[in-house]
Amino acid sequence: MTHETRFQPNLLDVSRIGAPTIAGTGTAFGPRRYDQDDVARELTKVNGPEFMRFARTSGVDHRNLALPLSRYPAMSGFTEANDAYIEVATDWGAQALTSALQDADVAPDEVDAIVMVSSTGVAVPTIDARIATRVGLRPDVKRIPLFGLGCVAGAAGLARVHDYLRGFPGHVVALVSVELCSLTLQHDDTSIPALIGVCLFGDGAASVIAFGANRTPAHPTVDPGPTVLATRSRLIPDTVDVMGWNVGSGGFGLVLSKDVPKMADDHLRAEVDHFLADHDLSVDDVSTWICHPGGPRVIEAIERAVGMPPEALDHSWDSMREHGNISSASVLDVLGRTVAAPPARGSLGVLLAMGPGFSFELLLLSW
């Protein structure tokens, strides 16, 4: 009697089949860059002297703002702020997308779909529609705008790009994130969440170009960017009050619970372990971590929860220090920094972010 030995495929090798590739990245931050002390001095006119205490402990050295700093105290309300959002978001989004297209050596009319993420203003038609003609995308480009995901949207948008390219492996997809957090400033709101938000959040745009597995790069001899092997989404029940916006006549009022770092402490390690175990991996197999810099306490909570070495999140700390928390665009800025100085070939990485819901998004990358 003979026994047949059944071949058990390596789960990681299976994930590599048909995996999309990150081909280019780009950012845009506009011309108005300010020292944190300058921002603090000006915005105490709006939020009072209590603001200074939070500004000094935010971990932010500089920020880029959608408007001249002197304009913020005189802004009349949501209508003026949202008009500015539409104008600046279109400009910066087009700049970030153009930069990413150049980095990927892709012509605008080669883009088959565009995923747009933003949660700091409202526009109908959405910002991607306004960008499309300006940049030169085809009239038949597929538009996928996503609103309301907040800080997790950069990672979630990239995960949805992965999903799309699994189904259309010959396509090219652009992801664009624009967040103009300064335009959500609420006059006379001196609550602790508002003060933390005003001293921590900045403005910026980021873009990623991704190829499906059947797409032939323009220069095949150039080392490609990382492939996206898999994604994981997780929504924690009964946590809708932890983070988000209260939208009213004055615009977007920040909801930011003190429990945000606790979400990482209580839930993140289990999510990472389950995600990696699905591919026969563990935390020890991951050499590169690309994490949204939500703030000093959030970064520290991520480091603590996952058990990373101190230098693992250097790019996240640098992004926050140089630009502040730019919501969904932050993790894409960290991704761009990582791609510019990539780890060794064969390395594995995890890109992760947290956001309203309360939710996690994780992506497994391979170089």
DRENFIMAR-510138 format. One record per residue (C-alpha): residue number from 1; z, y, x negated. Coordinates in pm, whole numbers, plus 32768, in hexadecimal, padded with zeros to 4 digits. Layout:
BEGIN
+-----+------+------+------+
: num :   c3 :   c2 :   c1 :
+-----+------+------+------+
: NUM :    Z :    Y :    X :
...
+-----+------+------+------+
This chain:
BEGIN
+-----+------+------+------+
: num :   c3 :   c2 :   c1 :
+-----+------+------+------+
:   1 : 8000 : 8000 : 8000 :
:   2 : 7F9D : 814F : 7F71 :
:   3 : 802E : 82A4 : 7FB7 :
:   4 : 7F50 : 83D5 : 7FBF :
:   5 : 7FDC : 8503 : 7F09 :
:   6 : 7FA1 : 863B : 7FD9 :
:   7 : 7F4E : 8776 : 7F13 :
:   8 : 803F : 8892 : 7F5D :
:   9 : 7F96 : 89DE : 7F17 :
:  10 : 8058 : 8AF0 : 7E67 :
:  11 : 80A8 : 8BF1 : 7F73 :
:  12 : 806E : 8D14 : 7E87 :
:  13 : 7F13 : 8C93 : 7E30 :
:  14 : 7EC5 : 8C76 : 7FA3 :
:  15 : 7F2C : 8DE3 : 7FD3 :
:  16 : 7E39 : 8E51 : 7EC4 :
:  17 : 7D0E : 8DCB : 7F88 :
:  18 : 7C6C : 8EF2 : 8038 :
:  19 : 7D72 : 8FEC : 7FBF :
:  20 : 7D07 : 915C : 7FC9 :
:  21 : 7D17 : 9232 : 7E8F :
:  22 : 7D9E : 9392 : 7E5E :
:  23 : 7C77 : 9443 : 7DBB :
:  24 : 7CEB : 95AD : 7DA4 :
:  25 : 7E07 : 969E : 7DEE :
:  26 : 7E23 : 9816 : 7E10 :
:  27 : 7F1C : 9927 : 7E6B :
:  28 : 7F16 : 9A94 : 7ED2 :
:  29 : 8039 : 9B88 : 7ECB :
:  30 : 7F9D : 9CDE : 7EF7 :
:  31 : 7FD5 : 9E17 : 7E27 :
:  32 : 8136 : 9E76 : 7E9B :
:  33 : 8234 : 9DCC : 7DBA :
:  34 : 839D : 9E42 : 7DB5 :
:  35 : 84D7 : 9E04 : 7CF3 :
:  36 : 85EC : 9D71 : 7DCA :
:  37 : 86CF : 9E9A : 7D84 :
:  38 : 85C3 : 9F8B : 7E02 :
:  39 : 859A : 9EBE : 7F40 :
:  40 : 8713 : 9EB4 : 7F71 :
:  41 : 873E : A02A : 7F4B :
:  42 : 862C : A077 : 8047 :
:  43 : 8688 : 9F75 : 814C :
:  44 : 87F7 : 9FD7 : 8158 :
:  45 : 876C : A0FA : 8224 :
:  46 : 870D : 9FF9 : 832D :
:  47 : 8814 : 9EEB : 830C :
:  48 : 893E : 9FA8 : 827D :
:  49 : 89FD : 9F85 : 8136 :
:  50 : 8A63 : 9E1E : 8185 :
:  51 : 8906 : 9DBB : 8119 :
:  52 : 8952 : 9DFB : 7FA9 :
:  53 : 8A4B : 9CDB : 7F96 :
:  54 : 8944 : 9BDD : 7FFE :
:  55 : 882F : 9C77 : 7F2B :
:  56 : 88F6 : 9C4A : 7DEB :
:  57 : 8931 : 9AD5 : 7E27 :
:  58 : 87DB : 9A74 : 7EB0 :
:  59 : 8746 : 99F5 : 7D69 :
:  60 : 8618 : 9ADA : 7DA3 :
:  61 : 85AC : 9BD1 : 7C95 :
:  62 : 8465 : 9C53 : 7D29 :
:  63 : 83A9 : 9C46 : 7E70 :
:  64 : 8251 : 9C9E : 7EF0 :
:  65 : 8245 : 9D5D : 8038 :
:  66 : 8130 : 9D82 : 8138 :
:  67 : 816E : 9EF9 : 8159 :
:  68 : 81EE : A011 : 807B :
:  69 : 8367 : 9FF6 : 8066 :
:  70 : 839B : A153 : 80EF :
:  71 : 82EB : A0F8 : 8235 :
:  72 : 83E5 : 9FF0 : 82AA :
:  73 : 8504 : A0D1 : 8319 :
:  74 : 8415 : A19E : 83F1 :
:  75 : 8365 : A07D : 84A0 :
:  76 : 8365 : A0A4 : 8619 :
:  77 : 837D : 9F39 : 8687 :
:  78 : 82C8 : 9DF1 : 86BC :
:  79 : 8173 : 9E80 : 871D :
:  80 : 8155 : 9F46 : 85DB :
:  81 : 81D7 : 9E23 : 850C :
:  82 : 80E9 : 9D29 : 85AA :
:  83 : 7FBD : 9E0E : 857F :
:  84 : 8015 : 9E20 : 840F :
:  85 : 803E : 9CA5 : 8405 :
:  86 : 7EDC : 9C6A : 8487 :
:  87 : 7E41 : 9D5D : 838E :
:  88 : 7F00 : 9CEC : 8258 :
:  89 : 7F00 : 9B78 : 82AD :
:  90 : 7D85 : 9B7F : 82CE :
:  91 : 7D60 : 9C31 : 817F :
:  92 : 7E54 : 9B58 : 80BD :
:  93 : 7DE5 : 9A15 : 8162 :
:  94 : 7C7C : 9A5B : 8102 :
:  95 : 7CE6 : 9AAA : 7F9C :
:  96 : 7DB4 : 996A : 7F7B :
:  97 : 7C9E : 9893 : 800E :
:  98 : 7B98 : 992F : 7F2B :
:  99 : 7C76 : 98EC : 7DFD :
: 100 : 7CA6 : 977F : 7E60 :
: 101 : 7B2F : 9750 : 7E9D :
: 102 : 7AE4 : 97D8 : 7D44 :
: 103 : 7BEC : 96F7 : 7CAA :
: 104 : 7B4E : 95C9 : 7D55 :
: 105 : 79E9 : 963D : 7D04 :
: 106 : 7993 : 9626 : 7E76 :
: 107 : 78AF : 9713 : 7F33 :
: 108 : 793A : 979A : 807B :
: 109 : 7828 : 96F4 : 8148 :
: 110 : 7894 : 959F : 80C3 :
: 111 : 79DE : 95AF : 8180 :
: 112 : 79DC : 94CE : 82B2 :
: 113 : 7B32 : 9525 : 8344 :
: 114 : 7C40 : 962A : 8314 :
: 115 : 7DB0 : 95F5 : 8362 :
: 116 : 7E6C : 973E : 838F :
: 117 : 7FE9 : 9755 : 838C :
: 118 : 80B7 : 988C : 83D1 :
: 119 : 81F0 : 98DF : 8499 :
: 120 : 8233 : 9A51 : 8455 :
: 121 : 813D : 9AF3 : 8544 :
: 122 : 805F : 9AAE : 866F :
: 123 : 7EE4 : 9ACA : 8679 :
: 124 : 7DE1 : 9A56 : 8776 :
: 125 : 7CE1 : 9A09 : 86F6 :
: 126 : 7DAF : 9974 : 85DE :
: 127 : 7DA4 : 99E8 : 8474 :
: 128 : 7CBE : 98CB : 840A :
: 129 : 7BB2 : 9949 : 84F8 :
: 130 : 7BCD : 9AA5 : 8460 :
: 131 : 7BBC : 9A15 : 8300 :
: 132 : 7A94 : 992F : 8342 :
: 133 : 797F : 9A32 : 8358 :
: 134 : 7A13 : 9B08 : 8244 :
: 135 : 7A1E : 99E7 : 814C :
: 136 : 78D6 : 9948 : 81BC :
: 137 : 7943 : 9807 : 8266 :
: 138 : 783F : 9758 : 833E :
: 139 : 7831 : 97AC : 84B1 :
: 140 : 7876 : 963D : 8501 :
: 141 : 79B2 : 9629 : 842A :
: 142 : 7ACA : 9571 : 84DF :
: 143 : 7BF7 : 9655 : 8512 :
: 144 : 7D56 : 95C3 : 8524 :
: 145 : 7E57 : 96DC : 8545 :
: 146 : 7FC7 : 9674 : 8544 :
: 147 : 80D9 : 9765 : 85B4 :
: 148 : 8253 : 9747 : 85C5 :
: 149 : 829B : 9652 : 84AC :
: 150 : 833E : 975D : 83D3 :
: 151 : 83A1 : 96FF : 8271 :
: 152 : 8330 : 9596 : 8297 :
: 153 : 81CC : 95F9 : 82F4 :
: 154 : 813A : 95F9 : 8194 :
: 155 : 8199 : 948D : 8165 :
: 156 : 8145 : 9434 : 82CF :
: 157 : 7FF2 : 94DE : 82B1 :
: 158 : 7FA1 : 941B : 8177 :
: 159 : 800F : 92DB : 8224 :
: 160 : 7F21 : 9322 : 8344 :
: 161 : 7E0B : 9365 : 8247 :
: 162 : 7E54 : 920A : 81BA :
: 163 : 7E3F : 9173 : 8316 :
: 164 : 7CF5 : 921F : 8362 :
: 165 : 7C56 : 91B4 : 821A :
: 166 : 7CBC : 904C : 824E :
: 167 : 7BE3 : 9058 : 8385 :
: 168 : 7AC9 : 9127 : 82EB :
: 169 : 7AC4 : 90BD : 817B :
: 170 : 7982 : 9178 : 812F :
: 171 : 7A0C : 92CB : 819A :
: 172 : 7AA8 : 93F7 : 80EC :
: 173 : 7BD7 : 949B : 818F :
: 174 : 7C7B : 95EA : 8149 :
: 175 : 7DEB : 9627 : 818F :
: 176 : 7E57 : 9794 : 81A8 :
: 177 : 7FBB : 9813 : 81CE :
: 178 : 8011 : 9982 : 8205 :
: 179 : 8177 : 99F4 : 8240 :
: 180 : 81D7 : 9B64 : 825A :
: 181 : 834C : 9B39 : 8288 :
: 182 : 839C : 9CA8 : 8249 :
: 183 : 82EB : 9D07 : 838D :
: 184 : 83F5 : 9C4D : 8455 :
: 185 : 84FB : 9D50 : 83EB :
: 186 : 85E0 : 9DA4 : 850E :
: 187 : 866D : 9F03 : 850A :
: 188 : 87E9 : 9F15 : 8528 :
: 189 : 8817 : 9D9A : 8521 :
: 190 : 893D : 9D6A : 8435 :
: 191 : 8982 : 9BFD : 848A :
: 192 : 89B1 : 9B1A : 835E :
: 193 : 886B : 9A57 : 839C :
: 194 : 87A8 : 9B9E : 83B2 :
: 195 : 8842 : 9C24 : 8272 :
: 196 : 87FF : 9AE1 : 81B6 :
: 197 : 8699 : 9ADC : 8234 :
: 198 : 8653 : 9C43 : 81D3 :
: 199 : 86D0 : 9C0F : 8070 :
: 200 : 8631 : 9AB8 : 803A :
: 201 : 84DB : 9AAF : 80E1 :
: 202 : 839B : 9B3D : 8050 :
: 203 : 822B : 9B51 : 80A6 :
: 204 : 8104 : 9A8D : 8020 :
: 205 : 7FE0 : 99A5 : 8060 :
: 206 : 7F79 : 9859 : 7FCA :
: 207 : 7E54 : 976D : 7FF3 :
: 208 : 7DF6 : 9609 : 7F93 :
: 209 : 7CA0 : 9564 : 7F8D :
: 210 : 7C9E : 93E9 : 7FBD :
: 211 : 7B86 : 92E9 : 7F9F :
: 212 : 7B62 : 91A9 : 8063 :
: 213 : 7B48 : 906B : 7F96 :
: 214 : 79CD : 905A : 7FC1 :
: 215 : 7994 : 91C0 : 7F55 :
: 216 : 78F4 : 91DA : 7DFC :
: 217 : 798B : 92F3 : 7D29 :
: 218 : 78A0 : 93F2 : 7C91 :
: 219 : 7919 : 939F : 7B32 :
: 220 : 7986 : 9231 : 7B2E :
: 221 : 79E3 : 9243 : 79BC :
: 222 : 7AFB : 933D : 7A05 :
: 223 : 7C50 : 92A1 : 7A44 :
: 224 : 7C87 : 92A6 : 7BBD :
: 225 : 7DBE : 9327 : 7C66 :
: 226 : 7EBB : 923E : 7D03 :
: 227 : 7E61 : 9155 : 7E1E :
: 228 : 7F30 : 9156 : 7F5D :
: 229 : 7F90 : 8FEC : 7F97 :
: 230 : 806B : 9002 : 80CC :
: 231 : 8138 : 90E8 : 81AB :
: 232 : 8277 : 90D5 : 8278 :
: 233 : 82F2 : 91BA : 838F :
: 234 : 8454 : 91B7 : 8416 :
: 235 : 84EB : 927D : 8536 :
: 236 : 8668 : 9275 : 8549 :
: 237 : 86DA : 9262 : 86B8 :
: 238 : 87AA : 937A : 8751 :
: 239 : 8779 : 946F : 8630 :
: 240 : 8698 : 9577 : 86CD :
: 241 : 87A0 : 9685 : 869B :
: 242 : 87BB : 9656 : 8522 :
: 243 : 868C : 9729 : 84C0 :
: 244 : 8574 : 97EB : 8565 :
: 245 : 8522 : 992F : 8618 :
: 246 : 85B4 : 99D1 : 874E :
: 247 : 847F : 9A83 : 87D1 :
: 248 : 84C5 : 9BB6 : 88A6 :
: 249 : 8449 : 9D14 : 88ED :
: 250 : 84A8 : 9D7B : 878B :
: 251 : 83E3 : 9C63 : 86EB :
: 252 : 845E : 9B3E : 861B :
: 253 : 85D8 : 9B23 : 85F2 :
: 254 : 8641 : 9A2A : 84E8 :
: 255 : 870D : 98F7 : 8547 :
: 256 : 87AC : 986E : 840A :
: 257 : 88DE : 9790 : 8428 :
: 258 : 89D1 : 9754 : 830C :
: 259 : 8984 : 95E3 : 8349 :
: 260 : 882C : 95F5 : 82A1 :
: 261 : 88AB : 9574 : 814F :
: 262 : 8975 : 946F : 820C :
: 263 : 8831 : 93E7 : 829F :
: 264 : 87C5 : 9390 : 813E :
: 265 : 891B : 9304 : 80E6 :
: 266 : 892A : 9227 : 821B :
: 267 : 87C1 : 91B9 : 824D :
: 268 : 86D4 : 91FA : 812A :
: 269 : 872B : 90DB : 8041 :
: 270 : 8701 : 8FD9 : 8154 :
: 271 : 85AD : 9069 : 81B2 :
: 272 : 8538 : 9066 : 8049 :
: 273 : 85B7 : 8F02 : 8014 :
: 274 : 850F : 8E7F : 814F :
: 275 : 83CA : 8F30 : 80FC :
: 276 : 83BB : 8EA4 : 7F9C :
: 277 : 842A : 8D48 : 8007 :
: 278 : 82F9 : 8D36 : 80EA :
: 279 : 822F : 8D30 : 7FA7 :
: 280 : 8315 : 8C4F : 7EDC :
: 281 : 839B : 8D7E : 7E21 :
: 282 : 84E9 : 8E25 : 7DE0 :
: 283 : 855A : 8F7C : 7D6B :
: 284 : 8554 : 8EFC : 7C03 :
: 285 : 83DA : 8ECE : 7C1D :
: 286 : 83A1 : 9041 : 7C6B :
: 287 : 837D : 912D : 7B44 :
: 288 : 830A : 9269 : 7BF7 :
: 289 : 83B0 : 931E : 7D1A :
: 290 : 82FF : 9439 : 7DD3 :
: 291 : 83FF : 94D5 : 7EBB :
: 292 : 8408 : 9602 : 7FA0 :
: 293 : 84F7 : 9707 : 7F0B :
: 294 : 85BA : 975C : 8044 :
: 295 : 86CB : 9815 : 7F88 :
: 296 : 87CB : 97CA : 7E78 :
: 297 : 88AC : 96F8 : 7F58 :
: 298 : 8784 : 9639 : 7FE6 :
: 299 : 86F2 : 95E9 : 7E8F :
: 300 : 8848 : 9578 : 7E15 :
: 301 : 8872 : 949F : 7F4A :
: 302 : 8720 : 93F8 : 7F0B :
: 303 : 877C : 93B7 : 7D9F :
: 304 : 88CC : 932A : 7E08 :
: 305 : 8847 : 9253 : 7F25 :
: 306 : 872E : 91B0 : 7E61 :
: 307 : 87E4 : 91A0 : 7D13 :
: 308 : 86DF : 9259 : 7C47 :
: 309 : 870B : 92C5 : 7ADE :
: 310 : 8756 : 943C : 7AB5 :
: 311 : 85F5 : 9495 : 7A40 :
: 312 : 8541 : 93DD : 7B5C :
: 313 : 8525 : 9511 : 7C39 :
: 314 : 84DC : 9619 : 7B2F :
: 315 : 8398 : 967C : 7BDF :
: 316 : 8454 : 96A8 : 7D28 :
: 317 : 855A : 9787 : 7C85 :
: 318 : 844A : 9852 : 7BD7 :
: 319 : 8383 : 9881 : 7D19 :
: 320 : 84B7 : 98FB : 7DD4 :
: 321 : 851F : 99E5 : 7CBA :
: 322 : 83C2 : 9A7D : 7C9B :
: 323 : 835E : 9A91 : 7E0B :
: 324 : 8486 : 9A3E : 7EE8 :
: 325 : 846F : 993B : 7FFA :
: 326 : 830F : 9966 : 8089 :
: 327 : 8347 : 9862 : 8197 :
: 328 : 8229 : 9769 : 81B6 :
: 329 : 816A : 97FC : 808F :
: 330 : 8287 : 97BA : 7F99 :
: 331 : 8255 : 9644 : 7F70 :
: 332 : 80E0 : 967E : 7F3C :
: 333 : 8131 : 977B : 7E2C :
: 334 : 820F : 9673 : 7D89 :
: 335 : 80F3 : 9576 : 7DAF :
: 336 : 8004 : 9665 : 7D01 :
: 337 : 80F6 : 9691 : 7BDF :
: 338 : 8115 : 9517 : 7BBF :
: 339 : 7F9E : 94DC : 7BCA :
: 340 : 7F6D : 95E7 : 7ABC :
: 341 : 8056 : 9529 : 79D0 :
: 342 : 802F : 93C4 : 7A52 :
: 343 : 8104 : 9299 : 79F7 :
: 344 : 8075 : 9170 : 7938 :
: 345 : 7F5E : 90A5 : 79D6 :
: 346 : 7FF0 : 8F8D : 7AA8 :
: 347 : 8121 : 905A : 7B0B :
: 348 : 81A3 : 905F : 7C6D :
: 349 : 8225 : 918F : 7D23 :
: 350 : 82C4 : 91EA : 7E6F :
: 351 : 827D : 9331 : 7F21 :
: 352 : 8382 : 938A : 8027 :
: 353 : 83F2 : 94A2 : 8109 :
: 354 : 84EA : 94DA : 8224 :
: 355 : 84C5 : 95B8 : 8353 :
: 356 : 8505 : 95FD : 84C3 :
: 357 : 8535 : 94D6 : 85A4 :
: 358 : 85FD : 9480 : 84CC :
: 359 : 84EF : 93CA : 840F :
: 360 : 847F : 9338 : 82C3 :
: 361 : 8321 : 9302 : 823A :
: 362 : 82E6 : 9227 : 8109 :
: 363 : 81A5 : 91D4 : 804C :
: 364 : 8173 : 90D2 : 7F3A :
: 365 : 808E : 914A : 7E22 :
: 366 : 7FF0 : 9098 : 7CFB :
: 367 : 7F53 : 9128 : 7BBF :
+-----+------+------+------+
